[in-house]
Amino acid sequence: MNKPADHPPIPPRRVGVLLINLGTPDAPDPPAVRRYLAEFLSDRRVVEIPRLVWQPILRGAVLTTRPKKSAHAYAQVWREDGSPLAAITKAQAKALEGAFGPDVTVDYAMRYGRPAIGDRIQALKDAGCERILLAPLYPQYSAATTATANDKAFARLATMRWQPAVRTLPPYHDDPAYIAALTSSVEESLAALDFTPDALITSFHGMPVRTLQLGDPYHCHCQKTARLLGEAMGREVTITFQSRFGRAKWLEPATDVVLAALPAKGVRKIAIVAPGFSADCLETLEELAIRGRETFLAAGGTHFAYLPCLNDSRVGIDLLRTLLARELEGWVRLS
């Protein structure tokens, strides 16, 4: 049957994969950071305080003082190609292009900031993607990361008359492929050091204790990742939690507190890795690699090494290819 002459063009059917990460300001300056923080800290999944209570605090003290401090931190890690998180996630998407066949498009988006999740979903649909795999790149599940990324995608889908079919990447904190990739990356980084660490620290992003009490599995996922990594490497690892914010009680032990205490216990050479991050970002490059080092050395430590995330390394891309191919089964035929 021939299409009417005035029928809108129909692109060839495709499958889309959307890598999703947390987000970043557009520039390392206070105005850009203020816009980013306003969006990030207004998310009810991130700050679970009633809006009538929280918004005056956010619009007052937080957005008045924090942007300048955070902009300084971003400036210390900003790259020529922009924010490390955005640049690395973009590189991951580029490295995966063509990995699942000629009819699969791989794109990326940020939950906060740009490129926005809704915009990239629409772009994939406009390009003919009738099936889209949403891939939040968080190994350990948290409502404040995985769930809010999916929420944002579903909110855009709710506005679309012709929705694509959708799948979501589940957490992979204990996936054998993830543990193997993490082990390989850590062992390779350790082998490149000019010293032997007395301790290996695994630092995960912190969450309020209340999230655990409400049923969020994040704490358990982090504990299992650290345990499996230690078992795979045949050595003990120390688990900590970083990035506390506000007055609420957060998951412990706190990374900065542990770093300050270790030298007095005779642990003066350490390596630290952040298994909860799929790409290096402000929290790893500034909070751990810069401020964490300063804290440890000031307390009497002698050797400190930050070990990079999987990023767009060979082992990191191989892991993503494995995880995504599994979720694409039935949609595409892979040899």
C-alpha positions in Angstrom: 0.0 0.0 0.0 1.4 3.4 -1.0 1.6 6.2 1.5 -0.4 9.3 0.8 1.6 12.2 -0.6 1.2 14.2 2.5 2.1 11.4 5.0 4.9 12.5 7.4 8.2 10.8 6.9 8.8 7.5 8.8 12.4 6.8 9.8 13.6 3.2 9.7 12.9 1.3 12.9 15.8 1.4 15.3 16.6 0.5 18.9 18.0 3.1 21.3 20.3 2.8 24.3 20.4 5.8 26.7 23.2 5.9 29.2 22.2 8.0 32.1 24.4 9.6 34.8 23.8 12.1 37.6 24.6 15.4 36.0 26.9 18.4 36.1 26.8 22.2 35.8 27.5 23.7 32.4 30.5 25.6 33.6 32.7 25.8 36.8 31.3 29.2 37.9 28.8 30.2 40.6 25.8 31.0 38.3 26.0 27.6 36.5 26.5 25.7 39.7 23.6 27.6 41.3 21.3 26.5 38.4 22.5 22.9 38.7 22.2 22.7 42.5 18.7 24.3 42.3 17.5 21.4 40.1 19.4 18.7 41.9 18.5 19.7 45.5 14.8 20.3 44.5 14.4 16.6 43.6 12.2 15.0 46.2 14.1 11.8 45.7 17.3 13.5 46.8 16.1 15.6 49.6 13.1 13.9 51.4 12.1 16.9 53.5 8.7 18.5 53.0 9.0 21.2 50.3 7.4 23.9 52.5 10.3 23.3 54.9 13.1 22.7 52.5 12.6 25.2 49.7 13.1 28.3 51.9 16.3 26.8 53.2 17.5 25.8 49.7 16.6 29.2 48.2 18.2 31.0 51.1 21.3 29.7 52.8 22.2 26.8 50.5 22.0 28.6 47.1 23.5 31.7 48.5 26.7 30.2 49.9 27.2 26.8 48.4 27.6 27.7 44.6 30.8 29.7 45.1 32.4 26.9 47.1 31.3 24.2 44.7 32.4 26.2 41.7 35.9 26.4 43.1 35.9 22.6 43.5 34.7 22.1 40.0 37.3 24.4 38.6 40.0 22.2 40.1 38.9 19.1 38.0 37.4 20.8 34.9 38.8 19.5 31.6 39.3 21.1 28.3 36.3 19.1 27.0 34.2 20.1 30.0 33.0 18.4 33.2 34.8 15.0 33.7 31.5 13.3 34.3 29.8 14.5 31.1 33.0 14.1 29.0 33.5 10.5 30.2 29.9 9.5 29.8 29.9 10.9 26.3 33.1 8.9 25.6 31.4 5.7 26.9 28.5 6.3 24.6 30.8 6.9 21.6 32.8 3.7 22.4 29.6 1.7 22.4 28.3 3.0 19.1 28.0 0.1 16.7 28.7 -2.5 19.5 25.1 -3.9 19.1 24.7 -3.7 15.4 23.9 -1.0 12.8 20.3 -0.6 13.9 21.1 0.3 17.5 21.8 3.9 18.5 23.7 4.6 21.8 23.2 8.1 23.3 23.7 9.6 26.8 21.9 12.0 29.1 22.2 13.6 32.5 19.5 13.5 35.2 20.3 17.1 36.2 21.7 19.6 33.6 22.3 18.8 30.0 21.9 16.8 27.8 18.5 16.3 29.5 16.9 12.8 29.7 13.6 14.0 28.1 15.3 15.7 25.2 17.4 12.6 24.4 14.4 10.3 24.6 12.6 12.5 22.1 15.6 12.6 19.9 15.9 8.8 19.9 12.2 8.5 19.1 12.4 11.0 16.3 15.3 9.0 14.9 13.1 5.9 14.6 13.8 4.2 18.0 10.7 2.4 18.8 12.4 0.5 21.6 14.7 2.2 24.2 16.8 0.7 26.9 17.3 3.2 29.7 20.6 2.6 31.4 21.2 4.5 34.7 24.9 3.8 35.3 24.7 3.2 39.0 25.9 -0.3 40.1 24.2 0.0 43.5 20.5 0.9 43.5 19.3 4.0 45.3 16.0 5.8 45.0 18.1 9.0 44.8 20.0 7.8 41.8 18.5 5.0 39.8 14.9 5.7 40.6 14.9 9.4 40.0 16.6 8.8 36.6 13.8 6.4 35.6 11.2 8.9 37.0 12.5 11.6 34.7 12.4 9.3 31.7 8.9 8.1 32.5 7.7 11.7 33.0 8.7 12.5 29.4 7.1 9.3 28.2 3.9 10.5 29.8 3.8 13.4 27.4 4.3 11.3 24.3 1.3 10.2 22.2 3.4 7.4 20.5 5.6 6.0 23.2 8.5 3.7 22.5 8.7 0.4 24.3 11.1 0.8 27.3 13.4 -1.4 29.4 15.6 -0.3 32.3 19.0 -1.5 33.3 18.8 -3.1 36.8 21.5 -2.5 39.4 24.6 -4.6 38.9 26.3 -4.3 42.3 27.0 -8.1 42.6 27.0 -9.0 38.9 30.0 -11.3 38.3 31.0 -9.3 35.2 31.0 -6.1 37.2 33.0 -7.6 40.1 35.5 -9.0 37.5 35.9 -5.7 35.8 36.3 -3.8 39.1 38.9 -6.4 40.3 40.8 -6.1 37.1 40.8 -2.3 37.1 41.9 -2.1 40.8 44.6 -4.7 40.4 46.0 -2.9 37.3 46.0 0.4 39.1 47.7 -1.1 42.2 50.4 -2.7 40.1 51.3 0.7 38.6 51.9 2.2 42.0 55.5 2.7 43.4 54.4 1.6 46.9 52.4 -1.2 48.5 49.3 0.1 50.3 48.7 -0.9 53.9 45.0 -0.7 53.3 42.5 -0.5 50.4 39.6 1.8 51.0 36.3 1.5 49.0 34.5 4.8 49.3 30.8 5.0 48.3 28.6 8.0 48.1 26.8 8.6 51.4 23.1 8.5 52.0 21.1 9.5 55.0 20.5 6.6 57.4 16.8 7.3 57.1 16.9 5.9 53.5 18.0 2.5 54.8 15.3 2.5 57.4 12.7 3.3 54.8 13.8 0.3 52.7 16.4 1.6 50.3 18.8 -1.3 49.5 21.7 1.0 48.7 23.7 0.3 51.9 23.3 -3.5 51.5 24.4 -3.2 47.8 27.5 -1.2 48.8 28.4 -3.7 51.5 28.1 -6.6 49.1 30.1 -5.0 46.3 33.0 -4.3 48.8 32.8 -7.8 50.2 32.9 -9.4 46.7 35.7 -7.2 45.6 37.7 -8.2 48.7 37.0 -11.9 48.1 38.0 -11.6 44.4 41.3 -9.9 45.3 42.0 -12.1 48.3 42.5 -9.2 50.6 40.6 -7.1 53.2 38.9 -3.9 52.1 37.6 -1.1 54.3 34.2 0.4 53.3 33.4 4.0 53.9 30.8 6.6 52.8 31.6 10.1 51.6 29.8 13.3 50.7 27.7 14.1 53.8 25.4 17.0 53.6 23.2 18.7 56.1 22.4 17.7 59.7 20.8 14.3 59.2 22.7 11.2 60.4 24.4 9.6 57.4 25.7 6.1 56.7 29.0 5.4 58.4 31.9 5.2 58.7 32.6 8.5 57.0 35.4 8.5 54.5 37.0 11.8 55.8 36.9 10.6 59.4 38.5 7.2 58.5 41.2 8.9 56.5 42.1 11.2 59.4 42.2 8.3 61.9 44.2 5.7 59.9 47.8 7.0 60.3 47.4 7.0 64.1 46.7 3.3 63.8 49.9 2.6 61.8 48.2 2.7 58.4 50.3 5.2 56.5 50.1 4.0 53.0 46.6 3.6 51.4 44.9 3.3 48.1 41.2 4.4 47.7 38.7 3.5 45.0 35.1 4.6 44.5 33.1 1.5 43.2 29.8 3.3 43.2 30.7 5.7 40.4 30.8 4.5 36.8 32.8 7.6 35.8 35.1 9.9 37.6 33.5 13.2 38.7 33.7 15.9 41.3 33.1 13.5 44.2 36.0 11.3 43.1 38.5 13.7 41.6 38.1 16.6 44.1 36.7 15.1 47.2 38.8 12.0 47.3 41.9 12.6 45.1 42.5 16.1 46.3 40.8 16.7 49.7 41.1 13.1 50.7 44.8 13.1 50.1 45.2 16.3 52.0 43.3 14.9 55.0 45.3 11.7 55.1 48.7 13.3 54.7 48.0 16.0 57.2 47.1 13.2 59.7 50.5 11.6 59.2 50.0 9.4 56.2 53.0 9.0 53.9 51.6 7.5 50.7 48.1 8.1 49.1 46.7 6.9 45.8 43.3 7.4 44.3 42.4 4.6 41.8 40.3 5.7 38.9 36.8 4.5 38.1 36.1 2.1 35.2 35.4 5.2 33.0 35.8 4.5 29.2 38.7 2.1 29.8 38.8 -1.1 27.9 37.6 -3.2 30.8 34.9 -0.6 31.6 33.5 -0.6 28.0 33.6 -4.4 27.9 31.5 -4.4 31.1 28.9 -2.0 29.7 28.8 -4.0 26.5 28.1 -7.2 28.4 25.5 -5.6 30.7 23.6 -3.8 27.9 23.8 -6.8 25.5 22.0 -8.9 28.1 19.2 -6.4 28.4 18.8 -6.0 24.7 18.2 -9.7 24.1 15.0 -10.3 22.2 15.2 -6.8 20.7 18.4 -7.3 18.7 20.2 -10.3 17.4 23.8 -10.4 18.6 26.3 -12.9 17.3 
